[in-house]
Amino acid sequence: MSASETPSPQSGFAFDGAIVDVDETLPDQPHHPSAVVLIDLIDEIVPVIVQASVLTDKLPLLCAGRPVRVGGTFEKYEGRTHRVATQLRLLSTGN
């Protein structure tokens, strides 16, 4: 867990960061097919799985450099821990 992440009481996460890239989950990842948003947390790049129900109509607005606030839960899947978003909020770009 990154120093800039804030753990929640329910073993979750919440953080603000900038989008580095948007991709799709692989067939062996949980919630496939879903988007994977790579977020820059200053000291590391963190992949977050974002399901269509959370993305709603935001997918076209996700681009490199866009600031976001994301929160969710940690899920164990085939021995690995994945961050799965339960909320995604686009932040103002200041323009």
N, CA, C and O atoms as a GROMACS GRO file, in nm:
protein
  380
    1MET      N    1   0.084  -0.117   0.000
    1MET     CA    2   0.000   0.000   0.000
    1MET      C    3   0.089   0.123   0.000
    1MET      O    4   0.188   0.130   0.073
    2SER      N    5   0.054   0.217  -0.081
    2SER     CA    6   0.131   0.340  -0.093
    2SER      C    7   0.112   0.429   0.030
    2SER      O    8   0.009   0.422   0.096
    3ALA      N    9   0.211   0.511   0.058
    3ALA     CA   10   0.202   0.603   0.170
    3ALA      C   11   0.090   0.704   0.149
    3ALA      O   12   0.038   0.758   0.247
    4SER      N   13   0.051   0.730   0.024
    4SER     CA   14  -0.054   0.828  -0.002
    4SER      C   15  -0.193   0.765  -0.004
    4SER      O   16  -0.291   0.836  -0.027
    5GLU      N   17  -0.204   0.636   0.018
    5GLU     CA   18  -0.333   0.570   0.027
    5GLU      C   19  -0.385   0.578   0.169
    5GLU      O   20  -0.308   0.574   0.265
    6THR      N   21  -0.515   0.590   0.182
    6THR     CA   22  -0.578   0.594   0.312
    6THR      C   23  -0.662   0.469   0.328
    6THR      O   24  -0.764   0.454   0.260
    7PRO      N   25  -0.622   0.378   0.418
    7PRO     CA   26  -0.702   0.257   0.436
    7PRO      C   27  -0.834   0.290   0.504
    7PRO      O   28  -0.839   0.378   0.590
    8SER      N   29  -0.940   0.221   0.467
    8SER     CA   30  -1.068   0.240   0.533
    8SER      C   31  -1.087   0.129   0.635
    8SER      O   32  -1.015   0.029   0.633
    9PRO      N   33  -1.184   0.147   0.726
    9PRO     CA   34  -1.206   0.044   0.828
    9PRO      C   35  -1.248  -0.090   0.768
    9PRO      O   36  -1.233  -0.193   0.835
   10GLN      N   37  -1.299  -0.093   0.646
   10GLN     CA   38  -1.347  -0.217   0.586
   10GLN      C   39  -1.245  -0.273   0.488
   10GLN      O   40  -1.283  -0.333   0.388
   11SER      N   41  -1.116  -0.256   0.515
   11SER     CA   42  -1.011  -0.308   0.430
   11SER      C   43  -1.022  -0.255   0.288
   11SER      O   44  -1.011  -0.329   0.191
   12GLY      N   45  -1.044  -0.126   0.279
   12GLY     CA   46  -1.057  -0.062   0.150
   12GLY      C   47  -0.948   0.042   0.131
   12GLY      O   48  -0.854   0.051   0.209
   13PHE      N   49  -0.964   0.120   0.027
   13PHE     CA   50  -0.867   0.224  -0.004
   13PHE      C   51  -0.939   0.347  -0.058
   13PHE      O   52  -1.053   0.338  -0.104
   14ALA      N   53  -0.872   0.460  -0.050
   14ALA     CA   54  -0.920   0.584  -0.110
   14ALA      C   55  -0.798   0.671  -0.136
   14ALA      O   56  -0.713   0.686  -0.048
   15PHE      N   57  -0.790   0.728  -0.256
   15PHE     CA   58  -0.680   0.817  -0.287
   15PHE      C   59  -0.712   0.905  -0.406
   15PHE      O   60  -0.801   0.875  -0.485
   16ASP      N   61  -0.638   1.014  -0.417
   16ASP     CA   62  -0.641   1.103  -0.532
   16ASP      C   63  -0.513   1.080  -0.610
   16ASP      O   64  -0.408   1.057  -0.550
   17GLY      N   65  -0.520   1.088  -0.740
   17GLY     CA   66  -0.401   1.073  -0.823
   17GLY      C   67  -0.432   1.114  -0.965
   17GLY      O   68  -0.543   1.156  -0.996
   18ALA      N   69  -0.333   1.102  -1.051
   18ALA     CA   70  -0.350   1.135  -1.192
   18ALA      C   71  -0.346   1.007  -1.275
   18ALA      O   72  -0.266   0.917  -1.249
   19ILE      N   73  -0.432   1.001  -1.375
   19ILE     CA   74  -0.437   0.884  -1.464
   19ILE      C   75  -0.311   0.879  -1.549
   19ILE      O   76  -0.269   0.980  -1.606
   20VAL      N   77  -0.251   0.761  -1.557
   20VAL     CA   78  -0.136   0.737  -1.644
   20VAL      C   79  -0.183   0.672  -1.773
   20VAL      O   80  -0.138   0.708  -1.881
   21ASP      N   81  -0.274   0.573  -1.759
   21ASP     CA   82  -0.321   0.500  -1.876
   21ASP      C   83  -0.452   0.430  -1.840
   21ASP      O   84  -0.482   0.410  -1.722
   22VAL      N   85  -0.527   0.393  -1.942
   22VAL     CA   86  -0.650   0.315  -1.924
   22VAL      C   87  -0.640   0.195  -2.017
   22VAL      O   88  -0.610   0.210  -2.135
   23ASP      N   89  -0.666   0.077  -1.962
   23ASP     CA   90  -0.656  -0.046  -2.039
   23ASP      C   91  -0.774  -0.134  -2.001
   23ASP      O   92  -0.868  -0.088  -1.936
   24GLU      N   93  -0.770  -0.260  -2.042
   24GLU     CA   94  -0.876  -0.355  -2.008
   24GLU      C   95  -0.815  -0.469  -1.928
   24GLU      O   96  -0.698  -0.504  -1.946
   25THR      N   97  -0.896  -0.527  -1.839
   25THR     CA   98  -0.849  -0.642  -1.763
   25THR      C   99  -0.818  -0.757  -1.858
   25THR      O  100  -0.872  -0.766  -1.968
   26LEU      N  101  -0.730  -0.844  -1.812
   26LEU     CA  102  -0.698  -0.967  -1.885
   26LEU      C  103  -0.798  -1.075  -1.844
   26LEU      O  104  -0.859  -1.066  -1.738
   27PRO      N  105  -0.814  -1.177  -1.927
   27PRO     CA  106  -0.910  -1.284  -1.894
   27PRO      C  107  -0.886  -1.350  -1.759
   27PRO      O  108  -0.980  -1.401  -1.698
   28ASP      N  109  -0.762  -1.350  -1.709
   28ASP     CA  110  -0.735  -1.415  -1.580
   28ASP      C  111  -0.743  -1.319  -1.462
   28ASP      O  112  -0.704  -1.354  -1.351
   29GLN      N  113  -0.794  -1.197  -1.483
   29GLN     CA  114  -0.811  -1.100  -1.375
   29GLN      C  115  -0.957  -1.094  -1.332
   29GLN      O  116  -1.047  -1.126  -1.411
   30PRO      N  117  -0.981  -1.053  -1.207
   30PRO     CA  118  -1.120  -1.046  -1.160
   30PRO      C  119  -1.199  -0.942  -1.238
   30PRO      O  120  -1.144  -0.843  -1.286
   31HIS      N  121  -1.328  -0.966  -1.249
   31HIS     CA  122  -1.423  -0.873  -1.310
   31HIS      C  123  -1.399  -0.851  -1.459
   31HIS      O  124  -1.442  -0.750  -1.514
   32HIS      N  125  -1.330  -0.944  -1.525
   32HIS     CA  126  -1.307  -0.930  -1.670
   32HIS      C  127  -1.438  -0.949  -1.743
   32HIS      O  128  -1.512  -1.042  -1.709
   33PRO      N  129  -1.473  -0.869  -1.842
   33PRO     CA  130  -1.398  -0.752  -1.892
   33PRO      C  131  -1.436  -0.625  -1.814
   33PRO      O  132  -1.554  -0.593  -1.798
   34SER      N  133  -1.338  -0.555  -1.770
   34SER     CA  134  -1.353  -0.426  -1.702
   34SER      C  135  -1.235  -0.339  -1.742
   34SER      O  136  -1.138  -0.387  -1.800
   35ALA      N  137  -1.244  -0.212  -1.710
   35ALA     CA  138  -1.132  -0.122  -1.734
   35ALA      C  139  -1.031  -0.134  -1.621
   35ALA      O  140  -1.067  -0.163  -1.507
   36VAL      N  141  -0.905  -0.112  -1.654
   36VAL     CA  142  -0.799  -0.099  -1.554
   36VAL      C  143  -0.742   0.041  -1.572
   36VAL      O  144  -0.691   0.075  -1.678
   37VAL      N  145  -0.753   0.120  -1.467
   37VAL     CA  146  -0.702   0.256  -1.472
   37VAL      C  147  -0.572   0.259  -1.392
   37VAL      O  148  -0.570   0.226  -1.273
   38LEU      N  149  -0.462   0.298  -1.457
   38LEU     CA  150  -0.334   0.311  -1.390
   38LEU      C  151  -0.324   0.453  -1.336
   38LEU      O  152  -0.336   0.549  -1.411
   39ILE      N  153  -0.301   0.465  -1.206
   39ILE     CA  154  -0.302   0.594  -1.140
   39ILE      C  155  -0.167   0.621  -1.075
   39ILE      O  156  -0.112   0.536  -1.006
   40ASP      N  157  -0.115   0.741  -1.100
   40ASP     CA  158   0.014   0.784  -1.044
   40ASP      C  159  -0.010   0.841  -0.905
   40ASP      O  160  -0.079   0.941  -0.887
   41LEU      N  161   0.051   0.774  -0.805
   41LEU     CA  162   0.040   0.819  -0.666
   41LEU      C  163   0.172   0.881  -0.618
   41LEU      O  164   0.204   0.871  -0.500
   42ILE      N  165   0.244   0.942  -0.705
   42ILE     CA  166   0.373   1.007  -0.680
   42ILE      C  167   0.485   0.906  -0.663
   42ILE      O  168   0.585   0.912  -0.735
   43ASP      N  169   0.470   0.811  -0.570
   43ASP     CA  170   0.578   0.717  -0.545
   43ASP      C  171   0.559   0.582  -0.613
   43ASP      O  172   0.648   0.497  -0.607
   44GLU      N  173   0.444   0.561  -0.679
   44GLU     CA  174   0.421   0.436  -0.751
   44GLU      C  175   0.301   0.450  -0.845
   44GLU      O  176   0.217   0.539  -0.829
   45ILE      N  177   0.296   0.361  -0.944
   45ILE     CA  178   0.182   0.354  -1.035
   45ILE      C  179   0.094   0.240  -0.986
   45ILE      O  180   0.140   0.127  -0.970
   46VAL      N  181  -0.034   0.269  -0.961
   46VAL     CA  182  -0.125   0.173  -0.900
   46VAL      C  183  -0.236   0.136  -1.000
   46VAL      O  184  -0.308   0.224  -1.046
   47PRO      N  185  -0.250   0.007  -1.032
   47PRO     CA  186  -0.362  -0.034  -1.117
   47PRO      C  187  -0.490  -0.052  -1.034
   47PRO      O  188  -0.488  -0.112  -0.926
   48VAL      N  189  -0.600   0.001  -1.086
   48VAL     CA  190  -0.730  -0.012  -1.018
   48VAL      C  191  -0.830  -0.065  -1.120
   48VAL      O  192  -0.846  -0.008  -1.228
   49ILE      N  193  -0.897  -0.174  -1.086
   49ILE     CA  194  -1.001  -0.231  -1.173
   49ILE      C  195  -1.128  -0.149  -1.153
   49ILE      O  196  -1.173  -0.128  -1.040
   50VAL      N  197  -1.186  -0.104  -1.265
   50VAL     CA  198  -1.307  -0.022  -1.259
   50VAL      C  199  -1.414  -0.088  -1.347
   50VAL      O  200  -1.401  -0.090  -1.470
   51GLN      N  201  -1.517  -0.141  -1.284
   51GLN     CA  202  -1.625  -0.208  -1.357
   51GLN      C  203  -1.715  -0.106  -1.427
   51GLN      O  204  -1.717   0.012  -1.390
   52ALA      N  205  -1.788  -0.152  -1.526
   52ALA     CA  206  -1.877  -0.065  -1.603
   52ALA      C  207  -1.979   0.005  -1.514
   52ALA      O  208  -2.015   0.120  -1.541
   53SER      N  209  -2.026  -0.062  -1.410
   53SER     CA  210  -2.126   0.000  -1.321
   53SER      C  211  -2.069   0.120  -1.246
   53SER      O  212  -2.145   0.208  -1.205
   54VAL      N  213  -1.938   0.124  -1.227
   54VAL     CA  214  -1.874   0.238  -1.161
   54VAL      C  215  -1.835   0.344  -1.264
   54VAL      O  216  -1.845   0.464  -1.238
   55LEU      N  217  -1.791   0.299  -1.380
   55LEU     CA  218  -1.751   0.392  -1.487
   55LEU      C  219  -1.867   0.473  -1.540
   55LEU      O  220  -1.851   0.591  -1.573
   56THR      N  221  -1.984   0.412  -1.549
   56THR     CA  222  -2.102   0.472  -1.612
   56THR      C  223  -2.062   0.537  -1.744
   56THR      O  224  -2.016   0.468  -1.835
   57ASP      N  225  -2.078   0.667  -1.757
   57ASP     CA  226  -2.046   0.736  -1.882
   57ASP      C  227  -1.911   0.808  -1.879
   57ASP      O  228  -1.885   0.894  -1.963
   58LYS      N  229  -1.826   0.775  -1.783
   58LYS     CA  230  -1.699   0.846  -1.766
   58LYS      C  231  -1.585   0.796  -1.856
   58LYS      O  232  -1.486   0.868  -1.872
   59LEU      N  233  -1.597   0.678  -1.914
   59LEU     CA  234  -1.486   0.621  -1.990
   59LEU      C  235  -1.429   0.717  -2.094
   59LEU      O  236  -1.306   0.729  -2.102
   60PRO      N  237  -1.511   0.785  -2.175
   60PRO     CA  238  -1.453   0.876  -2.274
   60PRO      C  239  -1.377   0.994  -2.212
   60PRO      O  240  -1.296   1.059  -2.280
   61LEU      N  241  -1.402   1.022  -2.084
   61LEU     CA  242  -1.336   1.134  -2.018
   61LEU      C  243  -1.204   1.096  -1.951
   61LEU      O  244  -1.129   1.183  -1.906
   62LEU      N  245  -1.176   0.965  -1.944
   62LEU     CA  246  -1.053   0.919  -1.879
   62LEU      C  247  -0.937   0.930  -1.977
   62LEU      O  248  -0.939   0.869  -2.084
   63CYS      N  249  -0.837   1.007  -1.940
   63CYS     CA  250  -0.720   1.023  -2.026
   63CYS      C  251  -0.598   1.051  -1.939
   63CYS      O  252  -0.611   1.089  -1.823
   64ALA      N  253  -0.480   1.032  -1.997
   64ALA     CA  254  -0.355   1.054  -1.924
   64ALA      C  255  -0.350   1.196  -1.870
   64ALA      O  256  -0.382   1.292  -1.940
   65GLY      N  257  -0.310   1.208  -1.745
   65GLY     CA  258  -0.296   1.336  -1.680
   65GLY      C  259  -0.422   1.383  -1.607
   65GLY      O  260  -0.415   1.478  -1.529
   66ARG      N  261  -0.535   1.318  -1.631
   66ARG     CA  262  -0.661   1.360  -1.569
   66ARG      C  263  -0.660   1.325  -1.420
   66ARG      O  264  -0.637   1.209  -1.386
   67PRO      N  265  -0.684   1.423  -1.330
   67PRO     CA  266  -0.690   1.391  -1.188
   67PRO      C  267  -0.820   1.321  -1.151
   67PRO      O  268  -0.928   1.358  -1.200
   68VAL      N  269  -0.810   1.220  -1.066
   68VAL     CA  270  -0.927   1.144  -1.022
   68VAL      C  271  -0.918   1.118  -0.872
   68VAL      O  272  -0.811   1.121  -0.812
   69ARG      N  273  -1.034   1.092  -0.815
   69ARG     CA  274  -1.044   1.042  -0.677
   69ARG      C  275  -1.109   0.906  -0.689
   69ARG      O  276  -1.216   0.892  -0.749
   70VAL      N  277  -1.046   0.806  -0.633
   70VAL     CA  278  -1.097   0.670  -0.646
   70VAL      C  279  -1.097   0.604  -0.509
   70VAL      O  280  -1.009   0.626  -0.426
   71GLY      N  281  -1.197   0.522  -0.487
   71GLY     CA  282  -1.207   0.447  -0.363
   71GLY      C  283  -1.262   0.309  -0.394
   71GLY      O  284  -1.328   0.289  -0.495
   72GLY      N  285  -1.234   0.215  -0.307
   72GLY     CA  286  -1.283   0.081  -0.333
   72GLY      C  287  -1.239  -0.018  -0.228
   72GLY      O  288  -1.210   0.017  -0.114
   73THR      N  289  -1.235  -0.144  -0.271
   73THR     CA  290  -1.201  -0.252  -0.180
   73THR      C  291  -1.084  -0.332  -0.236
   73THR      O  292  -1.055  -0.328  -0.355
   74PHE      N  293  -1.018  -0.404  -0.147
   74PHE     CA  294  -0.914  -0.497  -0.186
   74PHE      C  295  -0.979  -0.633  -0.203
   74PHE      O  296  -1.054  -0.677  -0.116
   75GLU      N  297  -0.950  -0.702  -0.314
   75GLU     CA  298  -1.004  -0.835  -0.336
   75GLU      C  299  -0.890  -0.931  -0.364
   75GLU      O  300  -0.801  -0.904  -0.445
   76LYS      N  301  -0.892  -1.045  -0.295
   76LYS     CA  302  -0.797  -1.152  -0.321
   76LYS      C  303  -0.848  -1.234  -0.438
   76LYS      O  304  -0.965  -1.272  -0.440
   77TYR      N  305  -0.762  -1.262  -0.534
   77TYR     CA  306  -0.802  -1.340  -0.651
   77TYR      C  307  -0.680  -1.416  -0.698
   77TYR      O  308  -0.580  -1.357  -0.738
   78GLU      N  309  -0.688  -1.548  -0.693
   78GLU     CA  310  -0.578  -1.635  -0.732
   78GLU      C  311  -0.444  -1.594  -0.669
   78GLU      O  312  -0.342  -1.585  -0.736
   79GLY      N  313  -0.449  -1.570  -0.538
   79GLY     CA  314  -0.328  -1.541  -0.463
   79GLY      C  315  -0.277  -1.399  -0.472
   79GLY      O  316  -0.177  -1.366  -0.407
   80ARG      N  317  -0.341  -1.314  -0.549
   80ARG     CA  318  -0.297  -1.175  -0.561
   80ARG      C  319  -0.406  -1.082  -0.508
   80ARG      O  320  -0.524  -1.116  -0.511
   81THR      N  321  -0.365  -0.966  -0.461
   81THR     CA  322  -0.459  -0.866  -0.414
   81THR      C  323  -0.478  -0.762  -0.522
   81THR      O  324  -0.381  -0.710  -0.578
   82HIS      N  325  -0.603  -0.733  -0.553
   82HIS     CA  326  -0.637  -0.634  -0.655
   82HIS      C  327  -0.718  -0.522  -0.591
   82HIS      O  328  -0.797  -0.546  -0.500
   83ARG      N  329  -0.696  -0.400  -0.637
   83ARG     CA  330  -0.779  -0.288  -0.596
   83ARG      C  331  -0.896  -0.280  -0.694
   83ARG      O  332  -0.876  -0.271  -0.815
   84VAL      N  333  -1.018  -0.285  -0.641
   84VAL     CA  334  -1.138  -0.280  -0.724
   84VAL      C  335  -1.218  -0.158  -0.681
   84VAL      O  336  -1.259  -0.147  -0.566
   85ALA      N  337  -1.239  -0.066  -0.775
   85ALA     CA  338  -1.307   0.059  -0.744
   85ALA      C  339  -1.456   0.038  -0.719
   85ALA      O  340  -1.522  -0.037  -0.791
   86THR      N  341  -1.507   0.104  -0.617
   86THR     CA  342  -1.650   0.111  -0.594
   86THR      C  343  -1.699   0.253  -0.621
   86THR      O  344  -1.819   0.277  -0.628
   87GLN      N  345  -1.605   0.346  -0.635
   87GLN     CA  346  -1.638   0.484  -0.671
   87GLN      C  347  -1.524   0.547  -0.748
   87GLN      O  348  -1.407   0.520  -0.720
   88LEU      N  349  -1.558   0.629  -0.843
   88LEU     CA  350  -1.458   0.700  -0.924
   88LEU      C  351  -1.514   0.839  -0.951
   88LEU      O  352  -1.622   0.854  -1.007
   89ARG      N  353  -1.438   0.940  -0.911
   89ARG     CA  354  -1.483   1.078  -0.930
   89ARG      C  355  -1.376   1.153  -1.009
   89ARG      O  356  -1.259   1.152  -0.973
   90LEU      N  357  -1.419   1.218  -1.116
   90LEU     CA  358  -1.326   1.302  -1.194
   90LEU      C  359  -1.310   1.434  -1.122
   90LEU      O  360  -1.409   1.495  -1.081
   91LEU      N  361  -1.186   1.478  -1.106
   91LEU     CA  362  -1.159   1.603  -1.039
   91LEU      C  363  -1.135   1.713  -1.141
   91LEU      O  364  -1.104   1.685  -1.257
   92SER      N  365  -1.150   1.834  -1.099
   92SER     CA  366  -1.127   1.948  -1.189
   92SER      C  367  -0.984   1.951  -1.234
   92SER      O  368  -0.892   1.925  -1.157
   93THR      N  369  -0.964   1.983  -1.363
   93THR     CA  370  -0.829   1.992  -1.418
   93THR      C  371  -0.769   2.129  -1.394
   93THR      O  372  -0.652   2.152  -1.424
   94GLY      N  373  -0.848   2.222  -1.340
   94GLY     CA  374  -0.798   2.357  -1.312
   94GLY      C  375  -0.793   2.447  -1.432
   94GLY      O  376  -0.741   2.558  -1.424
   95ASN      N  377  -0.848   2.401  -1.546
   95ASN     CA  378  -0.849   2.484  -1.667
   95ASN      C  379  -0.970   2.572  -1.671
   95ASN      O  380  -0.988   2.649  -1.766
   0.00000   0.00000   0.00000
